[in-house]
Amino acid sequence: MTSAKPSGDILGYKPAHVRPTHVRYVVLTFLCALSFLTYFDRVCIMRAQPEIQRDLFVSDAQMGWIFSAFWLAYALFEIPGGWMAERFGARRTLTRIVLAWSLFTALSGSAGGFLSLLTFRFLFGVGEAGAYPGIARVQSRWLPASVQGRASGFLWLIARWGGALSPKLFGMALRAVDNSSFRSTMSHIPGLHALATLPAWRMGFWLCGLVGLVWVVLFYPWFRDDPAENPSVNQAELDLIRGDAPAAKEELKNHHGAIPGLWAAMLTSRSLWAMSLGYIFGNFGWSFFVSWLPKFLLQVHKINYAGSEWIAAAPLLCGGLACLGGGYISDAIIRATGRRTFGRALLPMLGRTIAAVSIIGVVLVHSPWQVVVLLCITMAAYDLGQSSNWAAIIEIGGAHAGVAAGFVNTLGNLGNFIQPVVGQFIFNRFGWPTLFAVYATMFLLSAAVWFFIDPTEQFYRPEEFTA
């Protein structure tokens, strides 16, 4: 009898007697592209901040609310977005999400003042909400349970790099549409001559809005919620996906009577509440890197926004690598020890403790390069446990990973919502050292919550909420 042997396949082992197809790789590629776009579009506004404030007469306090508007809407609509993925399937839900956020990203470039930009950013958050619950649902059905840490590592690597490269790529787009050659060409094209005099940041947002449409055109006709419904998936790959992932076989009952009970189970889950608090605390510190980092570099180290594009990108690039490495390490610890809780908890607890120490050092050094190194260490240490966190949410969520991820993201993104507003108040009133001390405290709290998380138990009883 021939036994299955490891073959280096990052998304599961190949049985020796049958070669599974590789459709799950294509699915993961779509998810990674989506993950990149979510962070690219939400971070690009950071690069355009000085031009927006200048052209729309927006103060620091108002800019803080503009940053926060996205995160508030994103948090409020995460659970509905997760429910939609459960109720209507990830294929339809993710398509709706990408179309909506692309529209409101583009409309951000048409804002006429503080209130209109605030509204468009809020609606952008509404549109994007549910993306990661939808991704979680796809992961739980398309990928073997034994590789969730590694797969999550790839997703968060790409997400962080989307945020890291956003200022640079968006800056390149701004310079491309702001040069004299482009403007001269536009001025001679009937119907487009108005573009010759528009601020570059407006056209930049319009271009970003078009990118999501490409993803939708490629994704929607091809993807299927159930791997068994995709004709390109052979039985060997289907067995591989489902062999160690019972959740992949489970489906939500069609009758609506199960929904209140599912929500009650979710609201009484200690693990989900602890994970949510961990995200609130962690996101408060993390969101500095996609909001006030360029402002800090300008005020303290006299580095302007154009000059800080790569400096602002470096921590997120390091964080992405840490996400990938952390996913592999977490899965390896579980395989070696058989202790899932230990394998998932070690890296978040260790990494966020290191992040707390290193971010305090940022205000104790004077060289910009020392600052960059410490910020990179902070982000890498924080993100070392991100894949473990995401894999644990999927494991706790089981067949209902979408609603579990929606619940955690709803509460967790309150940290992202609070930080831009509270952050600007603290650094304007008390100075940057005080703000960094708050960040360090938040990182320590986000590590401590893992004492209350158990990724070995689903938040619901499978026999009650599965067909």
BATISE-945754 format. One record per residue (C-alpha): residue number from 1; x, z, y negated. Coordinates in steps of 0.25 Angstrom, whole numbers, plus 5000, padded with zeros to 4 digits. Each point is the difference from the previous one (the first is absolute). Layout:
N
<r num="NUM" xx="X" zz="Z" yy="Y"/>
...
***
This chain:
467
<r num="1" xx="5000" zz="5000" yy="5000"/>
<r num="2" xx="5006" zz="4996" yy="4987"/>
<r num="3" xx="5000" zz="5010" yy="4989"/>
<r num="4" xx="5000" zz="4998" yy="4985"/>
<r num="5" xx="5013" zz="5002" yy="4993"/>
<r num="6" xx="5003" zz="5001" yy="4985"/>
<r num="7" xx="5004" zz="4987" yy="4994"/>
<r num="8" xx="5003" zz="5003" yy="4985"/>
<r num="9" xx="4986" zz="4996" yy="4996"/>
<r num="10" xx="4997" zz="5008" yy="4988"/>
<r num="11" xx="4985" zz="5000" yy="5002"/>
<r num="12" xx="5000" zz="5004" yy="5014"/>
<r num="13" xx="5006" zz="4997" yy="5014"/>
<r num="14" xx="4999" zz="4987" yy="5007"/>
<r num="15" xx="4996" zz="5001" yy="5015"/>
<r num="16" xx="5010" zz="4993" yy="5008"/>
<r num="17" xx="4990" zz="4991" yy="5008"/>
<r num="18" xx="4992" zz="4995" yy="4988"/>
<r num="19" xx="5004" zz="4996" yy="4986"/>
<r num="20" xx="4990" zz="5005" yy="4990"/>
<r num="21" xx="4997" zz="4991" yy="4988"/>
<r num="22" xx="5005" zz="5005" yy="4986"/>
<r num="23" xx="4987" zz="4999" yy="4992"/>
<r num="24" xx="5002" zz="5015" yy="4996"/>
<r num="25" xx="5013" zz="4996" yy="4992"/>
<r num="26" xx="4992" zz="4990" yy="4992"/>
<r num="27" xx="4989" zz="5011" yy="4997"/>
<r num="28" xx="5011" zz="5010" yy="4996"/>
<r num="29" xx="5006" zz="4989" yy="4991"/>
<r num="30" xx="4986" zz="4999" yy="4993"/>
<r num="31" xx="5000" zz="5015" yy="4998"/>
<r num="32" xx="5014" zz="5000" yy="4995"/>
<r num="33" xx="4997" zz="4989" yy="4990"/>
<r num="34" xx="4987" zz="5008" yy="4996"/>
<r num="35" xx="5008" zz="5012" yy="4998"/>
<r num="36" xx="5010" zz="4993" yy="4991"/>
<r num="37" xx="4989" zz="4995" yy="4991"/>
<r num="38" xx="4993" zz="5013" yy="4999"/>
<r num="39" xx="5012" zz="5007" yy="4994"/>
<r num="40" xx="5005" zz="4988" yy="4992"/>
<r num="41" xx="4987" zz="4998" yy="4992"/>
<r num="42" xx="4999" zz="5015" yy="4998"/>
<r num="43" xx="5014" zz="5002" yy="4995"/>
<r num="44" xx="5002" zz="4987" yy="4991"/>
<r num="45" xx="4993" zz="5007" yy="4988"/>
<r num="46" xx="5012" zz="5009" yy="4999"/>
<r num="47" xx="5009" zz="4989" yy="4996"/>
<r num="48" xx="4990" zz="4994" yy="4990"/>
<r num="49" xx="4998" zz="5014" yy="4994"/>
<r num="50" xx="5007" zz="4999" yy="4987"/>
<r num="51" xx="4994" zz="4986" yy="4997"/>
<r num="52" xx="4986" zz="5005" yy="5003"/>
<r num="53" xx="5002" zz="5013" yy="4991"/>
<r num="54" xx="5005" zz="4991" yy="4989"/>
<r num="55" xx="4989" zz="4989" yy="5000"/>
<r num="56" xx="4988" zz="5009" yy="5003"/>
<r num="57" xx="5005" zz="5012" yy="4992"/>
<r num="58" xx="5000" zz="5009" yy="5012"/>
<r num="59" xx="5006" zz="5014" yy="4999"/>
<r num="60" xx="5008" zz="5008" yy="5011"/>
<r num="61" xx="4988" zz="5008" yy="5003"/>
<r num="62" xx="4991" zz="4988" yy="5001"/>
<r num="63" xx="5010" zz="4993" yy="5009"/>
<r num="64" xx="4999" zz="5012" yy="5009"/>
<r num="65" xx="4985" zz="4999" yy="5001"/>
<r num="66" xx="5002" zz="4985" yy="5003"/>
<r num="67" xx="5010" zz="5003" yy="5011"/>
<r num="68" xx="4990" zz="5011" yy="5005"/>
<r num="69" xx="4988" zz="4991" yy="5000"/>
<r num="70" xx="5004" zz="4992" yy="5011"/>
<r num="71" xx="5004" zz="5012" yy="5009"/>
<r num="72" xx="4987" zz="5007" yy="4997"/>
<r num="73" xx="4991" zz="4988" yy="5004"/>
<r num="74" xx="5009" zz="4998" yy="5012"/>
<r num="75" xx="4998" zz="5014" yy="5004"/>
<r num="76" xx="4985" zz="5001" yy="4998"/>
<r num="77" xx="4997" zz="4987" yy="5008"/>
<r num="78" xx="5010" zz="5002" yy="5012"/>
<r num="79" xx="4990" zz="5006" yy="5009"/>
<r num="80" xx="4989" zz="4990" yy="4997"/>
<r num="81" xx="5011" zz="4989" yy="5002"/>
<r num="82" xx="5004" zz="5007" yy="5013"/>
<r num="83" xx="4985" zz="5001" yy="5004"/>
<r num="84" xx="4998" zz="4985" yy="4997"/>
<r num="85" xx="5012" zz="4997" yy="5010"/>
<r num="86" xx="4993" zz="5008" yy="5010"/>
<r num="87" xx="4986" zz="4994" yy="4998"/>
<r num="88" xx="5003" zz="4985" yy="4997"/>
<r num="89" xx="5014" zz="4999" yy="5006"/>
<r num="90" xx="5014" zz="4998" yy="4994"/>
<r num="91" xx="4999" zz="4985" yy="4999"/>
<r num="92" xx="4989" zz="5000" yy="4990"/>
<r num="93" xx="5004" zz="5013" yy="4993"/>
<r num="94" xx="5014" zz="4996" yy="4997"/>
<r num="95" xx="4996" zz="4986" yy="4995"/>
<r num="96" xx="4990" zz="5006" yy="4991"/>
<r num="97" xx="5011" zz="5010" yy="4995"/>
<r num="98" xx="5010" zz="4990" yy="4997"/>
<r num="99" xx="4991" zz="4991" yy="4993"/>
<r num="100" xx="4995" zz="5011" yy="4991"/>
<r num="101" xx="5013" zz="5006" yy="4996"/>
<r num="102" xx="5006" zz="4986" yy="4997"/>
<r num="103" xx="4988" zz="4997" yy="4991"/>
<r num="104" xx="5002" zz="5013" yy="4992"/>
<r num="105" xx="5016" zz="4999" yy="5000"/>
<r num="106" xx="4997" zz="4987" yy="4993"/>
<r num="107" xx="4990" zz="5006" yy="4990"/>
<r num="108" xx="5011" zz="5010" yy="4996"/>
<r num="109" xx="5007" zz="4989" yy="4993"/>
<r num="110" xx="4987" zz="4997" yy="4992"/>
<r num="111" xx="4999" zz="5014" yy="4995"/>
<r num="112" xx="4997" zz="5001" yy="4985"/>
<r num="113" xx="5003" zz="5015" yy="4998"/>
<r num="114" xx="5002" zz="5014" yy="5006"/>
<r num="115" xx="4985" zz="5001" yy="5005"/>
<r num="116" xx="5000" zz="4986" yy="5007"/>
<r num="117" xx="5013" zz="5002" yy="5006"/>
<r num="118" xx="4996" zz="5014" yy="5005"/>
<r num="119" xx="4987" zz="4993" yy="5006"/>
<r num="120" xx="5007" zz="4989" yy="5007"/>
<r num="121" xx="5011" zz="5009" yy="5006"/>
<r num="122" xx="4989" zz="5009" yy="5005"/>
<r num="123" xx="4992" zz="4988" yy="5006"/>
<r num="124" xx="5014" zz="4996" yy="5006"/>
<r num="125" xx="5000" zz="5013" yy="5007"/>
<r num="126" xx="4986" zz="4999" yy="5005"/>
<r num="127" xx="5004" zz="4986" yy="5006"/>
<r num="128" xx="5012" zz="5005" yy="5007"/>
<r num="129" xx="4994" zz="5012" yy="5006"/>
<r num="130" xx="4999" zz="4999" yy="5014"/>
<r num="131" xx="5012" zz="4991" yy="5003"/>
<r num="132" xx="5008" zz="5011" yy="5008"/>
<r num="133" xx="4988" zz="5005" yy="5007"/>
<r num="134" xx="4998" zz="4986" yy="5004"/>
<r num="135" xx="5014" zz="4998" yy="5004"/>
<r num="136" xx="4999" zz="5013" yy="5008"/>
<r num="137" xx="4988" zz="4994" yy="5008"/>
<r num="138" xx="5008" zz="4988" yy="5003"/>
<r num="139" xx="5012" zz="5008" yy="5005"/>
<r num="140" xx="4991" zz="5008" yy="5009"/>
<r num="141" xx="4995" zz="4988" yy="5007"/>
<r num="142" xx="5011" zz="4990" yy="5000"/>
<r num="143" xx="5013" zz="5009" yy="5002"/>
<r num="144" xx="5003" zz="5009" yy="5012"/>
<r num="145" xx="5000" zz="5014" yy="4997"/>
<r num="146" xx="5015" zz="5002" yy="5004"/>
<r num="147" xx="5004" zz="4991" yy="4989"/>
<r num="148" xx="4992" zz="5006" yy="4988"/>
<r num="149" xx="5011" zz="5007" yy="4994"/>
<r num="150" xx="5009" zz="4987" yy="5000"/>
<r num="151" xx="4988" zz="4991" yy="4995"/>
<r num="152" xx="4997" zz="5010" yy="4989"/>
<r num="153" xx="5015" zz="5000" yy="4996"/>
<r num="154" xx="4999" zz="4985" yy="4998"/>
<r num="155" xx="4987" zz="5001" yy="4992"/>
<r num="156" xx="5006" zz="5010" yy="4991"/>
<r num="157" xx="5013" zz="4993" yy="4999"/>
<r num="158" xx="4993" zz="4988" yy="4994"/>
<r num="159" xx="4991" zz="5008" yy="4992"/>
<r num="160" xx="5011" zz="5008" yy="4993"/>
<r num="161" xx="5008" zz="4987" yy="4998"/>
<r num="162" xx="4988" zz="4994" yy="4994"/>
<r num="163" xx="5000" zz="5011" yy="4990"/>
<r num="164" xx="5015" zz="4999" yy="4998"/>
<r num="165" xx="5000" zz="4985" yy="4998"/>
<r num="166" xx="4988" zz="5000" yy="4991"/>
<r num="167" xx="5007" zz="5003" yy="4987"/>
<r num="168" xx="5011" zz="4990" yy="5003"/>
<r num="169" xx="4991" zz="4989" yy="5005"/>
<r num="170" xx="4990" zz="5002" yy="4989"/>
<r num="171" xx="5011" zz="5000" yy="4990"/>
<r num="172" xx="5005" zz="4987" yy="5005"/>
<r num="173" xx="4985" zz="4995" yy="4999"/>
<r num="174" xx="4999" zz="5005" yy="4985"/>
<r num="175" xx="5014" zz="4993" yy="4996"/>
<r num="176" xx="4995" zz="4987" yy="5007"/>
<r num="177" xx="4988" zz="4999" yy="4992"/>
<r num="178" xx="5006" zz="5005" yy="4987"/>
<r num="179" xx="5011" zz="4990" yy="4999"/>
<r num="180" xx="4999" zz="4989" yy="4990"/>
<r num="181" xx="5000" zz="4988" yy="5011"/>
<r num="182" xx="4987" zz="5006" yy="5006"/>
<r num="183" xx="4993" zz="5002" yy="4987"/>
<r num="184" xx="5004" zz="4987" yy="4995"/>
<r num="185" xx="4995" zz="4993" yy="5013"/>
<r num="186" xx="4987" zz="5008" yy="4999"/>
<r num="187" xx="4998" zz="4996" yy="4985"/>
<r num="188" xx="4999" zz="4985" yy="5004"/>
<r num="189" xx="4990" zz="5002" yy="5011"/>
<r num="190" xx="4985" zz="4998" yy="4996"/>
<r num="191" xx="4992" zz="5012" yy="5003"/>
<r num="192" xx="5013" zz="5009" yy="5003"/>
<r num="193" xx="5006" zz="5000" yy="4986"/>
<r num="194" xx="4995" zz="5014" yy="4998"/>
<r num="195" xx="5010" zz="5005" yy="5010"/>
<r num="196" xx="5011" zz="4997" yy="4991"/>
<r num="197" xx="4997" zz="5011" yy="4991"/>
<r num="198" xx="4995" zz="5011" yy="5009"/>
<r num="199" xx="5008" zz="5012" yy="5003"/>
<r num="200" xx="5008" zz="4999" yy="5013"/>
<r num="201" xx="4994" zz="5012" yy="5007"/>
<r num="202" xx="4986" zz="4994" yy="4999"/>
<r num="203" xx="5005" zz="4988" yy="5008"/>
<r num="204" xx="5007" zz="5009" yy="5010"/>
<r num="205" xx="4988" zz="5007" yy="5004"/>
<r num="206" xx="4993" zz="4987" yy="5002"/>
<r num="207" xx="5010" zz="4995" yy="5009"/>
<r num="208" xx="5000" zz="5013" yy="5008"/>
<r num="209" xx="4985" zz="4998" yy="5002"/>
<r num="210" xx="5002" zz="4987" yy="5007"/>
<r num="211" xx="5010" zz="5005" yy="5010"/>
<r num="212" xx="4989" zz="5008" yy="5008"/>
<r num="213" xx="4992" zz="4987" yy="5001"/>
<r num="214" xx="5010" zz="4994" yy="5009"/>
<r num="215" xx="5000" zz="5012" yy="5009"/>
<r num="216" xx="4985" zz="4999" yy="5002"/>
<r num="217" xx="5000" zz="4985" yy="5003"/>
<r num="218" xx="5010" zz="5002" yy="5011"/>
<r num="219" xx="4995" zz="5013" yy="5006"/>
<r num="220" xx="4985" zz="4999" yy="5000"/>
<r num="221" xx="4998" zz="4987" yy="5009"/>
<r num="222" xx="5010" zz="5005" yy="5010"/>
<r num="223" xx="4999" zz="5015" yy="5002"/>
<r num="224" xx="4990" zz="5007" yy="5010"/>
<r num="225" xx="4997" zz="5015" yy="5000"/>
<r num="226" xx="5001" zz="5001" yy="5015"/>
<r num="227" xx="5013" zz="4994" yy="5006"/>
<r num="228" xx="4991" zz="4996" yy="5012"/>
<r num="229" xx="4993" zz="4990" yy="4991"/>
<r num="230" xx="5012" zz="4993" yy="4995"/>
<r num="231" xx="5003" zz="4988" yy="5010"/>
<r num="232" xx="5015" zz="5001" yy="4998"/>
<r num="233" xx="5001" zz="5014" yy="5006"/>
<r num="234" xx="5002" zz="4999" yy="5015"/>
<r num="235" xx="4996" zz="5011" yy="5010"/>
<r num="236" xx="5014" zz="5005" yy="5001"/>
<r num="237" xx="5001" zz="5003" yy="4985"/>
<r num="238" xx="4986" zz="5006" yy="5000"/>
<r num="239" xx="5004" zz="5009" yy="5011"/>
<r num="240" xx="5012" zz="5004" yy="4993"/>
<r num="241" xx="4992" zz="5003" yy="4987"/>
<r num="242" xx="4990" zz="5008" yy="5007"/>
<r num="243" xx="5008" zz="5006" yy="5011"/>
<r num="244" xx="5005" zz="5013" yy="4993"/>
<r num="245" xx="4990" zz="4999" yy="4989"/>
<r num="246" xx="4986" zz="5005" yy="5004"/>
<r num="247" xx="4996" zz="5000" yy="4986"/>
<r num="248" xx="5001" zz="4985" yy="5000"/>
<r num="249" xx="4988" zz="5000" yy="5010"/>
<r num="250" xx="4991" zz="5009" yy="4992"/>
<r num="251" xx="4989" zz="4994" yy="4991"/>
<r num="252" xx="4991" zz="5007" yy="4990"/>
<r num="253" xx="4986" zz="5002" yy="5005"/>
<r num="254" xx="4990" zz="4990" yy="4994"/>
<r num="255" xx="4990" zz="5010" yy="4996"/>
<r num="256" xx="5002" zz="5007" yy="4987"/>
<r num="257" xx="4997" zz="5014" yy="5005"/>
<r num="258" xx="5015" zz="5001" yy="5004"/>
<r num="259" xx="5004" zz="4999" yy="4986"/>
<r num="260" xx="4996" zz="5014" yy="4994"/>
<r num="261" xx="5006" zz="5007" yy="5012"/>
<r num="262" xx="5013" zz="4992" yy="4999"/>
<r num="263" xx="5001" zz="5004" yy="4985"/>
<r num="264" xx="4998" zz="5014" yy="5004"/>
<r num="265" xx="5011" zz="5000" yy="5010"/>
<r num="266" xx="5009" zz="4994" yy="4989"/>
<r num="267" xx="4997" zz="5010" yy="4990"/>
<r num="268" xx="5003" zz="5011" yy="5010"/>
<r num="269" xx="5013" zz="4995" yy="5005"/>
<r num="270" xx="5011" zz="5009" yy="4996"/>
<r num="271" xx="5010" zz="4989" yy="5003"/>
<r num="272" xx="4994" zz="4990" yy="4991"/>
<r num="273" xx="4998" zz="5010" yy="4988"/>
<r num="274" xx="5015" zz="5004" yy="5002"/>
<r num="275" xx="5005" zz="4986" yy="5000"/>
<r num="276" xx="4991" zz="4997" yy="4988"/>
<r num="277" xx="5007" zz="5012" yy="4992"/>
<r num="278" xx="5013" zz="4995" yy="5004"/>
<r num="279" xx="4997" zz="4986" yy="4994"/>
<r num="280" xx="4995" zz="5007" yy="4987"/>
<r num="281" xx="5013" zz="5007" yy="4999"/>
<r num="282" xx="5009" zz="4989" yy="5004"/>
<r num="283" xx="4993" zz="4989" yy="4992"/>
<r num="284" xx="5001" zz="5009" yy="4987"/>
<r num="285" xx="5015" zz="4999" yy="5002"/>
<r num="286" xx="5001" zz="4986" yy="5005"/>
<r num="287" xx="4991" zz="4994" yy="4989"/>
<r num="288" xx="5011" zz="5003" yy="4990"/>
<r num="289" xx="5008" zz="4988" yy="5006"/>
<r num="290" xx="4989" zz="4990" yy="4997"/>
<r num="291" xx="4996" zz="5006" yy="4986"/>
<r num="292" xx="5009" zz="5007" yy="4991"/>
<r num="293" xx="5014" zz="4997" yy="5006"/>
<r num="294" xx="5003" zz="4989" yy="4990"/>
<r num="295" xx="4995" zz="5009" yy="4989"/>
<r num="296" xx="5010" zz="5011" yy="5005"/>
<r num="297" xx="5011" zz="4990" yy="5001"/>
<r num="298" xx="4998" zz="4995" yy="4986"/>
<r num="299" xx="4998" zz="5014" yy="4993"/>
<r num="300" xx="5011" zz="5007" yy="5007"/>
<r num="301" xx="5010" zz="4990" yy="5004"/>
<r num="302" xx="4997" zz="4989" yy="4990"/>
<r num="303" xx="4998" zz="4989" yy="5010"/>
<r num="304" xx="4989" zz="4990" yy="4995"/>
<r num="305" xx="4989" zz="4995" yy="5009"/>
<r num="306" xx="5006" zz="4987" yy="5003"/>
<r num="307" xx="5013" zz="5007" yy="5004"/>
<r num="308" xx="4993" zz="5010" yy="5009"/>
<r num="309" xx="4994" zz="4989" yy="5009"/>
<r num="310" xx="5010" zz="5002" yy="5011"/>
<r num="311" xx="5002" zz="5015" yy="4998"/>
<r num="312" xx="4985" zz="5002" yy="5001"/>
<r num="313" xx="5000" zz="4991" yy="5013"/>
<r num="314" xx="5012" zz="5007" yy="5007"/>
<r num="315" xx="4992" zz="5013" yy="5004"/>
<r num="316" xx="4989" zz="4993" yy="5006"/>
<r num="317" xx="5009" zz="4990" yy="5007"/>
<r num="318" xx="5007" zz="5012" yy="5006"/>
<r num="319" xx="4986" zz="5007" yy="5003"/>
<r num="320" xx="4996" zz="4987" yy="5008"/>
<r num="321" xx="5012" zz="5001" yy="5009"/>
<r num="322" xx="4997" zz="5014" yy="5002"/>
<r num="323" xx="4986" zz="4997" yy="5004"/>
<r num="324" xx="5005" zz="4990" yy="5010"/>
<r num="325" xx="5011" zz="5010" yy="5006"/>
<r num="326" xx="4991" zz="5012" yy="5000"/>
<r num="327" xx="4989" zz="4992" yy="5008"/>
<r num="328" xx="5011" zz="4997" yy="5011"/>
<r num="329" xx="5005" zz="5014" yy="5000"/>
<r num="330" xx="4987" zz="5006" yy="5001"/>
<r num="331" xx="4996" zz="4992" yy="5012"/>
<r num="332" xx="5013" zz="5002" yy="5006"/>
<r num="333" xx="4999" zz="5016" yy="4999"/>
<r num="334" xx="4986" zz="4999" yy="5006"/>
<r num="335" xx="5005" zz="4992" yy="5012"/>
<r num="336" xx="5012" zz="5009" yy="5002"/>
<r num="337" xx="4993" zz="5013" yy="4999"/>
<r num="338" xx="4986" zz="4997" yy="5003"/>
<r num="339" xx="4996" zz="5009" yy="4988"/>
<r num="340" xx="4991" zz="4991" yy="4991"/>
<r num="341" xx="4998" zz="5011" yy="4990"/>
<r num="342" xx="5015" zz="5003" yy="4998"/>
<r num="343" xx="5003" zz="4985" yy="5000"/>
<r num="344" xx="4990" zz="4997" yy="4989"/>
<r num="345" xx="5003" zz="5013" yy="4992"/>
<r num="346" xx="5015" zz="5001" yy="5000"/>
<r num="347" xx="5003" zz="4988" yy="4990"/>
<r num="348" xx="4989" zz="5003" yy="4989"/>
<r num="349" xx="5004" zz="5015" yy="5000"/>
<r num="350" xx="5015" zz="4997" yy="4999"/>
<r num="351" xx="5000" zz="4988" yy="4991"/>
<r num="352" xx="4991" zz="5007" yy="4990"/>
<r num="353" xx="5008" zz="5012" yy="4999"/>
<r num="354" xx="5012" zz="4991" yy="4997"/>
<r num="355" xx="4992" zz="4992" yy="4990"/>
<r num="356" xx="4997" zz="5013" yy="4992"/>
<r num="357" xx="5015" zz="5004" yy="4999"/>
<r num="358" xx="5004" zz="4986" yy="4996"/>
<r num="359" xx="4990" zz="4998" yy="4989"/>
<r num="360" xx="5004" zz="5013" yy="4993"/>
<r num="361" xx="5014" zz="4994" yy="4999"/>
<r num="362" xx="4995" zz="4988" yy="4992"/>
<r num="363" xx="4999" zz="5009" yy="4988"/>
<r num="364" xx="5013" zz="5007" yy="5002"/>
<r num="365" xx="5009" zz="4987" yy="5000"/>
<r num="366" xx="5004" zz="4991" yy="4988"/>
<r num="367" xx="5004" zz="4987" yy="5006"/>
<r num="368" xx="4989" zz="4989" yy="5002"/>
<r num="369" xx="5007" zz="4997" yy="5013"/>
<r num="370" xx="4999" zz="5014" yy="5005"/>
<r num="371" xx="4986" zz="5000" yy="4996"/>
<r num="372" xx="4997" zz="4988" yy="5008"/>
<r num="373" xx="5007" zz="5005" yy="5013"/>
<r num="374" xx="4992" zz="5013" yy="4999"/>
<r num="375" xx="4987" zz="4992" yy="4998"/>
<r num="376" xx="5003" zz="4992" yy="5012"/>
<r num="377" xx="5003" zz="5012" yy="5008"/>
<r num="378" xx="4987" zz="5006" yy="4996"/>
<r num="379" xx="4992" zz="4988" yy="5003"/>
<r num="380" xx="5007" zz="4998" yy="5014"/>
<r num="381" xx="4998" zz="5014" yy="5004"/>
<r num="382" xx="4986" zz="5000" yy="4996"/>
<r num="383" xx="4997" zz="4987" yy="5007"/>
<r num="384" xx="5007" zz="5004" yy="5013"/>
<r num="385" xx="4987" zz="5007" yy="5004"/>
<r num="386" xx="4990" zz="4990" yy="4995"/>
<r num="387" xx="4999" zz="4992" yy="5013"/>
<r num="388" xx="4998" zz="5013" yy="5007"/>
<r num="389" xx="4989" zz="5004" yy="4991"/>
<r num="390" xx="4993" zz="4986" yy="5001"/>
<r num="391" xx="5001" zz="5000" yy="5016"/>
<r num="392" xx="4995" zz="5014" yy="5000"/>
<r num="393" xx="4988" zz="4996" yy="4992"/>
<r num="394" xx="4997" zz="4989" yy="5010"/>
<r num="395" xx="5002" zz="5009" yy="5012"/>
<r num="396" xx="4991" zz="5011" yy="4994"/>
<r num="397" xx="4990" zz="4989" yy="4996"/>
<r num="398" xx="4999" zz="4993" yy="5014"/>
<r num="399" xx="4989" zz="4989" yy="5000"/>
<r num="400" xx="4996" zz="5005" yy="4986"/>
<r num="401" xx="5014" zz="4999" yy="4994"/>
<r num="402" xx="4994" zz="4992" yy="4988"/>
<r num="403" xx="4991" zz="5011" yy="4996"/>
<r num="404" xx="5011" zz="5010" yy="5002"/>
<r num="405" xx="5010" zz="4993" yy="4992"/>
<r num="406" xx="4989" zz="4998" yy="4989"/>
<r num="407" xx="4998" zz="5015" yy="5000"/>
<r num="408" xx="5015" zz="5003" yy="4999"/>
<r num="409" xx="5002" zz="4989" yy="4989"/>
<r num="410" xx="4988" zz="5005" yy="4992"/>
<r num="411" xx="5005" zz="5013" yy="4998"/>
<r num="412" xx="5015" zz="4997" yy="5001"/>
<r num="413" xx="4999" zz="4990" yy="4988"/>
<r num="414" xx="4995" zz="5011" yy="4991"/>
<r num="415" xx="5015" zz="5003" yy="4999"/>
<r num="416" xx="5003" zz="4986" yy="4995"/>
<r num="417" xx="4988" zz="5001" yy="4990"/>
<r num="418" xx="5004" zz="5014" yy="4994"/>
<r num="419" xx="5015" zz="4997" yy="4999"/>
<r num="420" xx="5000" zz="4989" yy="4989"/>
<r num="421" xx="4991" zz="5008" yy="4991"/>
<r num="422" xx="5006" zz="5014" yy="5003"/>
<r num="423" xx="5014" zz="4994" yy="5000"/>
<r num="424" xx="5000" zz="4994" yy="4986"/>
<r num="425" xx="4995" zz="5014" yy="4995"/>
<r num="426" xx="5011" zz="5007" yy="5007"/>
<r num="427" xx="5011" zz="4992" yy="4995"/>
<r num="428" xx="4995" zz="4998" yy="4986"/>
<r num="429" xx="4997" zz="5015" yy="4999"/>
<r num="430" xx="5010" zz="5007" yy="5008"/>
<r num="431" xx="5011" zz="4990" yy="5003"/>
<r num="432" xx="5005" zz="4992" yy="5012"/>
<r num="433" xx="5006" zz="5012" yy="5008"/>
<r num="434" xx="4987" zz="5007" yy="5001"/>
<r num="435" xx="4993" zz="4988" yy="5005"/>
<r num="436" xx="5011" zz="4998" yy="5011"/>
<r num="437" xx="4999" zz="5014" yy="5004"/>
<r num="438" xx="4985" zz="4998" yy="5002"/>
<r num="439" xx="5003" zz="4988" yy="5009"/>
<r num="440" xx="5010" zz="5008" yy="5008"/>
<r num="441" xx="4989" zz="5011" yy="5003"/>
<r num="442" xx="4990" zz="4989" yy="5004"/>
<r num="443" xx="5010" zz="4994" yy="5010"/>
<r num="444" xx="5002" zz="5014" yy="5006"/>
<r num="445" xx="4985" zz="5002" yy="5001"/>
<r num="446" xx="4998" zz="4986" yy="5007"/>
<r num="447" xx="5010" zz="5004" yy="5010"/>
<r num="448" xx="4993" zz="5014" yy="5003"/>
<r num="449" xx="4987" zz="4994" yy="5004"/>
<r num="450" xx="5005" zz="4995" yy="5013"/>
<r num="451" xx="4999" zz="5014" yy="5006"/>
<r num="452" xx="4985" zz="4997" yy="5000"/>
<r num="453" xx="5000" zz="4986" yy="5006"/>
<r num="454" xx="4998" zz="4997" yy="5014"/>
<r num="455" xx="5001" zz="4985" yy="5003"/>
<r num="456" xx="4997" zz="5002" yy="5015"/>
<r num="457" xx="4985" zz="5002" yy="4997"/>
<r num="458" xx="4990" zz="4990" yy="4995"/>
<r num="459" xx="4991" zz="5006" yy="4989"/>
<r num="460" xx="4987" zz="4996" yy="5008"/>
<r num="461" xx="4996" zz="5001" yy="5014"/>
<r num="462" xx="5001" zz="4986" yy="5006"/>
<r num="463" xx="4988" zz="5002" yy="5010"/>
<r num="464" xx="4991" zz="5002" yy="4988"/>
<r num="465" xx="5004" zz="4989" yy="4991"/>
<r num="466" xx="5004" zz="4988" yy="5009"/>
<r num="467" xx="4991" zz="4991" yy="5008"/>
***
